[in-house]
Amino acid sequence: MVRVLLTTLLLLCILMLGGCHRSLFPDNNKNLTQFDAYDTMRHGALITEKPDEYGLPEPAIRTRLSRHRR
């Protein structure tokens, strides 16, 4: 009985330690679709925000909606 309890505790500790490492696939490309990946390779990174005349970030709508991203 004690041996089963120790084995269970050991397996539980191993499983808990296994969850404390960095993930294999980082989440920075989580929302990247195949079309976004193609556009990034073809035209460069997508500009989502640009500073206004006061230096505050605002959405870069004209840049995102234009035909050529550069």
N, C-alpha and C positions, 0 to 999 in steps of 0.2 A: 504494500500500500504506500509506504514511504517512497519507494523507488518511483512509482507512478506519479506521485505528487512532485517529486524533485524533477522528473523528466518534463512534466507539464510546465513547471515554473521555468525551467531552462528554455524550453521552446517559446514560452511567452516572452521572456527577456530578449531572446534572439529576434523575434518578430517585432518587438517594440524598438529595438536598436536599428533594425533594417529600415524603418520609416523615417529616420533622421538624416538621410543623406539627400544630396541634390538630385532633382529629377533628371531623367535621361533626356527628355525633350523639353527645353525651356518654354515658358508660356509667352515669350515675346512675339512668336509667330502664330499665336492661337487664332487670331481673327483674319489671317491671311488666306484668301481664296486662291484658286489657280489663276484667276484673272488678275488679281492684285500682284501675284508673284511674277506674272508675265510683264505687267506694266513696270514693275520695279526693275526687272532685268533690262527691259527695252528703253525706258525713259528715265531711270533713276528713282530715287526715293520720292514718295508722294509728300508734297508740302501741305500740311493740314492747318497750320497756324502761321500768321505773320504778325509782326508788331505794327500797331497803328502809329500815328504821329506822336502820341504820348508815350510810346513804348509798351503799351499794354497788348497782350496777345488777343488776336481776333481771328475768326475762321478765314482761311484763304479761299474764298468761294470762287473768285475769278480765276485763280490759278488752277483750282480743281476742275472747273467746268470748261476751261479752254481746250482746244483741240490738241495743242502741243504743250506738254508739261514743262518744258524748259524755256 
